[in-house]
Amino acid sequence: MSVSRRKFLFKVPVALAAAPVTVAAASVVIPTVLAGAVTGSASAGTLSAPTLLNVRDYGALGDGFTNDTTAINNAIAALTDHSALYFPPGKYLTSGLSTLSNRKYVTVFGDSAVLNQISQANNTWVVDRTCENITVRGLTFGGAATSRLNGVHLRFRASKSVIENCEFYGCSDFGLQIGDHTNAIPTQDVQVISCYAHNTQGDGFHVNNADGVIFEACTARDTGDDSFAAVGYEAYANTVKNVRFLNCVAYNAGWRGFLLQYANDCAIIGCRVNGAQGAGLEVSANASYSTIFNEDITIKNSEFFDTCAVSGPPAGVGLFFSKRLTIENCHVEDTVGTNNYAIFDVDDLTVKKCSERFTRPGYGRGIHMVDISSVNGRSPRTNWGKIQIDGFDFDHQQSSNNEAIYFVPQASITVSAILVEGVRGFSAVTGNYLSIHSPRFTTGKIGNCTSMEGRPVYTGAFIPFNMN
């Protein structure tokens, strides 16, 4: 069996698609036109040409009826450093593949190939943290799980790696999991590009104990839990760092569209949520994280629609237990039965040029400093840091609550500073647009806040300090 030059060049990294290839006996014939050297690390120098293996040569049929587990495992066992494994078109039934360990510069790729998991409780494949420079491209990981167990389609723990143009569906837990929360060594420098997770019993994409993971142009739909989640674990003394979600989309999340928990230096940029049972975005922690905060979080140029379809979440976008968090140029619309944004136990929070809208009847405030005793079972500190609102547009066409901003924390809470500038908009409900209980803020300033109907922006008992 042969692979065309075009398919090989498009499916295999450039580093592998450059040299005349010495082909093992049980492999695919590669055209000699792929001439050139294959190089690795500086210490390694020039490396030998890669070997390309074909699962069909190891007995895999891909006919959708035969269990191909043994054949595929034999092919995985034959992989060496600087090798590639090809899955031709077909549906390969598997009950759980052998873990890939101690390998470098390996590519596993497919062409309209589905690895279909027939055992709901098993992982489809694990790539161990002893691996580096692994590429998985163009494969579909399928299944038909009907309940949540522990079966992850791809548990990926290799650093300096790429997962691209892959699909994950029908698993009994996560579609793709990056990192190993039970180990002190993080997975580092992984790119996940143009992947699609749907109809999972757990999260679509899940990261834990990782440093330097980028999700770009990925989509999650109809997940059983969160669509995208980056979660550290205090019990194992690890966190998630430098995780970026860029231009990703979540549809109909079973719980949250995006979750950051025990996260440092992470960002969500250019993303969108259309429908979630829980929050569209939650930056948070729970009672298990008694002293840990999210730090240095950036949310930019993102939109969150039709979230909180079930009761319980305090907001469409929840910003909790965080230090140095900036949310900029974001929009939240039609959060069901609760607030569009909520704030709880934060230091140095900046909301800049954001907006919100209610177009249908229901309760809802724009930005609500949550006046409850706990979030996710965790109680707040009594002293919070600075909160700054720099430009906020509101449009309450149908909301049963008028406030664009409601900052009335519990009596035991003190906030070091509140700065509100440039709030403007419309509400069909009469009353205050800003409710800010000044005795609970050490310093503050309110300025340039207007309503389109000409009604007062702040009145009554909530008149704050330093207004202009």
C-alpha positions as CSV (number, residue, x, y, z in Angstrom):
1,M,0.0,0.0,0.0
2,S,1.3,3.5,-0.8
3,V,0.6,7.0,0.4
4,S,0.6,9.8,-2.2
5,R,3.2,12.5,-1.9
6,R,0.5,15.1,-1.4
7,K,-1.2,13.3,1.4
8,F,2.1,12.6,3.1
9,L,3.3,16.2,2.9
10,F,0.0,17.6,4.3
11,K,-0.4,15.0,7.1
12,V,3.2,14.8,8.4
13,P,5.2,17.6,9.9
14,V,7.8,19.3,7.6
15,A,10.6,17.8,9.7
16,L,9.5,14.4,8.6
17,A,8.6,15.3,5.0
18,A,12.1,16.1,3.7
19,A,14.3,13.1,3.0
20,P,14.7,10.0,0.9
21,V,13.2,7.5,3.3
22,T,14.6,4.1,4.2
23,V,11.4,2.0,4.5
24,A,11.1,-0.9,6.9
25,A,9.7,-4.2,5.5
26,A,6.3,-3.6,7.1
27,S,5.8,-0.1,5.9
28,V,4.4,2.2,3.2
29,V,6.5,2.9,0.1
30,I,7.5,6.6,0.1
31,P,8.4,8.4,-3.1
32,T,12.1,9.2,-3.4
33,V,11.3,12.7,-4.4
34,L,10.9,13.5,-0.6
35,A,14.7,14.2,-0.4
36,G,16.6,16.0,2.3
37,A,17.9,15.7,5.8
38,V,15.9,15.2,9.0
39,T,17.3,17.1,11.9
40,G,16.4,17.2,15.6
41,S,18.0,18.9,18.5
42,A,21.3,20.7,18.3
43,S,22.9,18.0,20.4
44,A,21.6,15.3,18.2
45,G,22.8,16.8,14.9
46,T,21.6,15.2,11.7
47,L,19.3,12.3,12.3
48,S,18.5,9.2,10.2
49,A,15.5,9.3,7.9
50,P,12.2,8.4,9.4
51,T,10.4,5.1,9.0
52,L,6.7,5.3,8.0
53,L,4.5,2.4,9.2
54,N,1.0,1.5,8.0
55,V,-1.4,-0.1,10.4
56,R,-2.8,-2.3,7.6
57,D,0.6,-4.0,7.3
58,Y,0.2,-5.1,10.9
59,G,-3.2,-6.7,10.3
60,A,-5.6,-3.8,11.0
61,L,-8.6,-4.0,8.7
62,G,-10.6,-0.8,9.5
63,D,-13.8,-2.5,8.3
64,G,-16.0,-1.3,11.2
65,F,-16.6,-5.0,12.3
66,T,-13.3,-6.4,13.3
67,N,-11.6,-5.6,16.6
68,D,-8.3,-4.1,15.5
69,T,-6.8,-3.5,18.9
70,T,-4.1,-6.2,18.7
71,A,-3.0,-5.1,15.2
72,I,-2.8,-1.5,16.1
73,N,-0.9,-2.2,19.3
74,N,1.6,-4.2,17.3
75,A,2.1,-1.2,15.0
76,I,2.5,1.2,18.1
77,A,5.1,-1.2,19.5
78,A,7.1,-1.0,16.3
79,L,7.3,2.8,16.5
80,T,10.8,4.2,17.1
81,D,12.1,7.7,17.5
82,H,11.7,9.7,14.3
83,S,9.0,7.4,12.9
84,A,5.4,7.8,11.7
85,L,2.3,5.7,11.8
86,Y,-0.4,6.0,9.1
87,F,-4.1,5.0,9.4
88,P,-5.7,4.7,5.9
89,P,-9.4,5.5,5.5
90,G,-11.6,3.2,7.6
91,K,-13.3,2.6,10.9
92,Y,-10.9,0.8,13.4
93,L,-12.6,-0.8,16.3
94,T,-10.5,-0.8,19.5
95,S,-11.0,-1.7,23.2
96,G,-8.1,0.5,24.4
97,L,-4.7,0.9,22.8
98,S,-1.2,0.5,24.3
99,T,0.3,3.5,25.9
100,L,3.0,5.3,23.8
101,S,6.0,5.7,26.1
102,N,9.7,6.8,25.7
103,R,9.4,8.1,22.2
104,K,10.5,11.3,20.5
105,Y,9.7,12.8,17.1
106,V,6.8,10.5,16.3
107,T,3.8,11.3,14.1
108,V,0.5,9.4,14.1
109,F,-1.8,10.5,11.4
110,G,-4.8,9.5,9.4
111,D,-6.8,10.0,6.3
112,S,-10.6,9.7,7.0
113,A,-9.7,7.2,9.7
114,V,-11.9,6.6,12.8
115,L,-10.6,4.9,16.0
116,N,-13.8,3.7,17.5
117,Q,-13.8,2.8,21.2
118,I,-16.0,-0.2,21.9
119,S,-15.4,-0.2,25.7
120,Q,-16.9,2.8,27.4
121,A,-14.8,2.5,30.6
122,N,-11.4,2.4,28.8
123,N,-9.2,5.2,27.4
124,T,-8.8,5.0,23.7
125,W,-5.1,6.0,23.8
126,V,-2.6,7.4,26.3
127,V,0.6,9.3,25.2
128,D,2.8,9.2,28.2
129,R,4.8,12.1,29.7
130,T,8.0,10.2,28.9
131,C,7.4,11.2,25.2
132,E,8.4,14.4,23.5
133,N,7.7,16.0,20.1
134,I,4.7,13.9,19.3
135,T,2.2,14.9,16.5
136,V,-1.3,13.5,16.2
137,R,-3.0,14.7,13.1
138,G,-6.2,14.0,11.1
139,L,-7.6,11.2,13.3
140,T,-11.2,10.8,14.6
141,F,-11.7,9.2,18.0
142,G,-15.2,7.9,18.2
143,G,-17.5,6.1,20.6
144,A,-21.1,5.7,21.7
145,A,-20.9,6.2,25.5
146,T,-24.2,6.8,27.2
147,S,-23.0,7.5,30.8
148,R,-20.0,9.1,32.4
149,L,-17.3,6.7,33.4
150,N,-13.5,7.3,33.0
151,G,-12.9,6.7,29.4
152,V,-10.9,9.6,27.8
153,H,-10.4,9.4,24.1
154,L,-6.9,10.8,24.1
155,R,-4.9,11.3,27.4
156,F,-2.0,13.3,26.2
157,R,1.0,14.0,28.5
158,A,3.9,14.6,26.0
159,S,5.6,17.9,25.9
160,K,6.6,19.9,22.8
161,S,3.8,18.4,20.8
162,V,1.0,19.1,18.4
163,I,-2.6,17.8,18.0
164,E,-4.2,19.0,14.9
165,N,-7.4,18.5,12.9
166,C,-8.6,15.7,15.2
167,E,-12.2,15.0,16.2
168,F,-13.4,13.5,19.5
169,Y,-17.0,12.2,20.1
170,G,-19.0,9.7,22.1
171,C,-16.5,9.2,24.9
172,S,-17.5,8.4,28.5
173,D,-15.4,11.3,29.9
174,F,-13.2,14.0,28.3
175,G,-12.6,14.1,24.5
176,L,-9.0,15.3,24.9
177,Q,-7.1,15.7,28.2
178,I,-3.7,17.5,28.3
179,G,-1.5,16.8,31.4
180,D,-1.6,14.5,34.4
181,H,-2.9,16.1,37.6
182,T,-1.5,13.2,39.8
183,N,2.1,14.0,38.8
184,A,4.3,16.9,39.9
185,I,5.9,17.2,36.4
186,P,3.8,19.4,34.1
187,T,3.2,18.8,30.4
188,Q,4.7,21.7,28.5
189,D,4.4,23.4,25.2
190,V,1.5,21.7,23.4
191,Q,-0.5,23.1,20.5
192,V,-4.1,22.0,19.8
193,I,-5.2,23.3,16.5
194,S,-8.6,23.1,14.7
195,C,-9.9,20.2,16.7
196,Y,-13.5,19.3,17.3
197,A,-15.1,17.7,20.4
198,H,-18.8,16.8,20.6
199,N,-21.3,14.6,22.4
200,T,-18.9,13.8,25.2
201,Q,-20.1,12.7,28.6
202,G,-17.4,14.9,30.3
203,D,-15.5,17.9,29.1
204,G,-14.8,18.4,25.5
205,F,-11.2,19.7,26.1
206,H,-9.6,19.5,29.5
207,V,-6.2,20.7,30.7
208,N,-4.5,20.0,34.1
209,N,-0.9,20.3,35.4
210,A,0.3,21.9,32.2
211,D,2.5,24.9,31.3
212,G,2.2,26.4,27.9
213,V,-0.8,25.0,26.1
214,I,-2.5,26.8,23.2
215,F,-5.9,25.9,21.8
216,E,-6.5,27.6,18.5
217,A,-9.7,27.5,16.4
218,C,-11.1,24.6,18.3
219,T,-14.9,23.8,18.7
220,A,-16.8,22.0,21.3
221,R,-20.5,21.1,21.0
222,D,-23.1,19.3,23.1
223,T,-20.6,18.3,25.9
224,G,-21.8,16.6,29.0
225,D,-19.8,19.0,31.2
226,D,-17.6,22.0,30.4
227,S,-16.7,22.6,26.8
228,F,-13.2,23.9,27.6
229,A,-11.6,23.6,31.1
230,A,-8.1,24.4,32.5
231,V,-7.9,23.2,36.1
232,G,-5.1,22.9,38.6
233,Y,-5.3,20.7,41.7
234,E,-4.1,22.0,45.0
235,A,-4.0,18.6,46.5
236,Y,-1.3,17.6,44.1
237,A,0.5,20.9,44.4
238,N,0.2,21.7,40.7
239,T,-1.6,24.3,38.6
240,V,-2.2,25.3,35.0
241,K,0.0,28.0,33.6
242,N,0.2,29.9,30.3
243,V,-2.9,28.3,28.8
244,R,-4.4,30.2,25.9
245,F,-7.8,29.6,24.3
246,L,-7.7,31.6,21.0
247,N,-10.7,31.9,18.6
248,C,-12.5,28.8,20.1
249,V,-16.3,28.3,20.1
250,A,-18.5,26.4,22.5
251,Y,-22.1,25.4,21.7
252,N,-24.6,23.9,24.1
253,A,-22.2,23.2,27.0
254,G,-23.5,20.7,29.5
255,W,-22.2,23.0,32.2
256,R,-19.7,25.9,31.6
257,G,-18.5,27.1,28.2
258,F,-15.0,27.9,29.6
259,L,-13.6,27.2,33.1
260,L,-10.3,28.4,34.6
261,Q,-9.6,27.1,38.0
262,Y,-6.4,27.5,40.0
263,A,-4.9,29.1,36.8
264,N,-1.9,31.4,36.4
265,D,-1.1,33.6,33.4
266,C,-4.0,32.2,31.3
267,A,-6.1,33.9,28.6
268,I,-9.3,33.5,26.6
269,I,-9.2,35.7,23.5
270,G,-11.6,35.9,20.6
271,C,-13.8,33.1,21.8
272,R,-17.6,32.6,21.8
273,V,-20.2,30.7,23.8
274,N,-23.6,30.0,22.3
275,G,-25.7,28.2,25.0
276,A,-24.6,26.6,28.3
277,Q,-26.4,25.0,31.1
278,G,-24.1,26.8,33.5
279,A,-21.9,29.9,33.1
280,G,-20.5,30.9,29.8
281,L,-17.2,31.6,31.5
282,E,-16.2,31.0,35.1
283,V,-12.8,31.9,36.6
284,S,-13.1,30.3,40.0
285,A,-12.1,28.0,42.7
286,N,-14.1,25.9,45.2
287,A,-14.0,24.7,48.8
288,S,-11.1,22.4,48.0
289,Y,-8.9,25.4,47.1
290,S,-8.9,27.1,50.5
291,T,-6.1,29.6,49.9
292,I,-5.4,29.4,46.2
293,F,-6.3,32.2,43.7
294,N,-6.3,32.5,40.0
295,E,-3.6,35.1,39.0
296,D,-2.9,37.2,35.9
297,I,-5.9,36.3,33.9
298,T,-6.9,38.0,30.6
299,I,-10.3,37.7,28.9
300,K,-10.5,39.7,25.6
301,N,-12.7,40.1,22.6
302,S,-15.1,37.3,23.5
303,E,-18.9,36.9,23.6
304,F,-21.2,34.8,25.8
305,F,-24.9,34.2,24.8
306,D,-27.8,32.2,26.3
307,T,-26.0,30.8,29.4
308,C,-27.2,29.6,32.8
309,A,-30.1,27.6,31.4
310,V,-30.4,25.8,34.8
311,S,-30.7,27.4,38.2
312,G,-27.6,27.8,40.4
313,P,-24.8,29.7,38.5
314,P,-24.6,33.3,39.8
315,A,-23.7,34.8,36.4
316,G,-23.2,34.3,32.7
317,V,-19.6,35.4,33.3
318,G,-18.3,34.7,36.9
319,L,-15.1,36.3,38.0
320,F,-14.3,34.8,41.4
321,F,-11.2,34.2,43.7
322,S,-8.8,36.0,41.3
323,K,-5.9,38.5,41.5
324,R,-5.0,40.8,38.6
325,L,-7.8,39.8,36.3
326,T,-8.7,41.9,33.2
327,I,-11.7,41.5,31.0
328,E,-11.8,43.7,28.0
329,N,-14.1,44.3,25.0
330,C,-16.4,41.4,25.9
331,H,-20.2,41.1,25.6
332,V,-22.6,39.0,27.6
333,E,-26.3,38.6,26.6
334,D,-29.4,37.0,27.8
335,T,-28.1,35.1,30.8
336,V,-31.1,33.1,32.0
337,G,-32.6,34.0,35.5
338,T,-29.4,35.6,36.9
339,N,-26.8,38.3,36.2
340,N,-24.7,38.8,33.1
341,Y,-21.5,39.4,35.1
342,A,-20.7,38.6,38.8
343,I,-17.7,39.5,41.0
344,F,-16.7,37.7,44.2
345,D,-13.4,38.0,46.2
346,V,-11.1,39.7,43.8
347,D,-8.0,41.8,43.9
348,D,-7.1,44.3,41.1
349,L,-10.0,43.5,38.7
350,T,-10.4,45.6,35.6
351,V,-13.5,45.6,33.4
352,K,-12.8,47.6,30.3
353,K,-15.0,48.5,27.4
354,C,-17.4,45.6,28.1
355,S,-21.2,45.4,27.5
356,E,-24.3,43.4,28.3
357,R,-27.9,43.0,27.2
358,F,-31.2,41.5,28.2
359,T,-33.6,41.0,25.3
360,R,-36.2,38.8,27.1
361,P,-38.0,38.9,30.4
362,G,-36.2,37.7,33.5
363,Y,-34.2,38.7,36.5
364,G,-30.7,40.2,35.8
365,R,-28.2,42.8,36.6
366,G,-25.3,43.9,34.5
367,I,-22.3,43.5,36.9
368,H,-23.2,42.2,40.3
369,M,-20.8,42.0,43.3
370,V,-22.3,38.8,44.7
371,D,-23.8,39.4,48.1
372,I,-23.8,35.8,49.3
373,S,-21.8,33.9,51.9
374,S,-19.9,31.6,49.5
375,V,-19.4,30.6,45.9
376,N,-18.8,27.0,45.0
377,G,-18.7,26.2,48.8
378,R,-15.8,28.6,49.4
379,S,-16.2,31.6,51.7
380,P,-14.6,35.0,50.8
381,R,-11.9,37.0,52.5
382,T,-13.1,40.0,54.4
383,N,-10.7,42.4,52.6
384,W,-10.8,42.6,48.8
385,G,-8.6,44.6,46.4
386,K,-9.3,47.4,43.9
387,I,-12.1,47.0,41.3
388,Q,-12.1,49.3,38.3
389,I,-14.9,49.7,35.6
390,D,-13.6,51.6,32.6
391,G,-16.4,51.8,30.1
392,F,-19.5,49.6,30.4
393,D,-22.6,49.7,28.1
394,F,-25.9,48.1,29.2
395,D,-29.2,47.5,27.5
396,H,-32.0,46.2,29.7
397,Q,-34.9,45.9,27.2
398,Q,-36.6,43.1,29.1
399,S,-34.7,42.5,32.4
400,S,-36.9,42.7,35.5
401,N,-34.0,44.5,37.2
402,N,-32.6,47.9,36.3
403,E,-29.1,48.1,37.7
404,A,-26.2,48.1,35.3
405,I,-23.8,47.8,38.3
406,Y,-24.8,46.6,41.8
407,F,-21.9,46.7,44.3
408,V,-23.4,46.0,47.7
409,P,-21.2,43.3,49.2
410,Q,-22.0,41.7,52.6
411,A,-21.5,43.9,55.6
412,S,-18.3,42.0,56.6
413,I,-16.6,42.8,53.3
414,T,-14.3,45.8,52.7
415,V,-13.0,46.7,49.3
416,S,-9.9,48.8,49.0
417,A,-11.0,50.9,46.1
418,I,-13.9,51.2,43.6
419,L,-13.4,53.2,40.4
420,V,-16.3,53.5,37.9
421,E,-16.0,55.5,34.7
422,G,-18.1,55.6,31.5
423,V,-21.2,53.5,32.3
424,R,-24.0,54.2,29.9
425,G,-27.1,52.6,28.5
426,F,-30.8,52.0,28.7
427,S,-33.2,50.2,31.0
428,A,-36.9,49.6,30.7
429,V,-37.1,49.4,34.5
430,T,-37.1,52.6,36.6
431,G,-34.7,53.1,39.5
432,N,-30.9,53.2,40.1
433,Y,-28.5,52.2,37.4
434,L,-25.6,52.2,39.9
435,S,-26.1,50.8,43.4
436,I,-22.8,51.2,45.3
437,H,-22.8,51.0,49.0
438,S,-20.0,53.5,49.8
439,P,-19.3,52.5,53.5
440,R,-17.9,49.2,52.3
441,F,-15.3,50.8,50.0
442,T,-12.2,52.5,51.4
443,T,-11.8,54.9,48.5
444,G,-13.6,55.4,45.2
445,K,-14.7,57.6,42.4
446,I,-17.7,57.6,40.0
447,G,-17.6,59.6,36.8
448,N,-19.1,60.1,33.4
449,C,-22.1,57.7,33.8
450,T,-25.2,58.4,31.8
451,S,-28.6,56.9,30.9
452,M,-30.1,57.2,27.5
453,E,-33.6,58.1,29.0
454,G,-32.2,61.0,31.1
455,R,-33.1,59.4,34.5
456,P,-30.6,59.6,37.4
457,V,-27.9,57.1,37.3
458,Y,-27.5,56.9,41.1
459,T,-29.9,58.1,43.7
460,G,-31.1,57.5,47.3
461,A,-29.2,55.6,50.0
462,F,-26.6,54.4,47.5
463,I,-25.2,57.8,46.7
464,P,-21.5,57.2,46.6
465,F,-18.4,59.4,47.1
466,N,-16.4,61.6,44.7
467,M,-19.0,61.8,42.0
468,N,-18.6,64.0,38.9
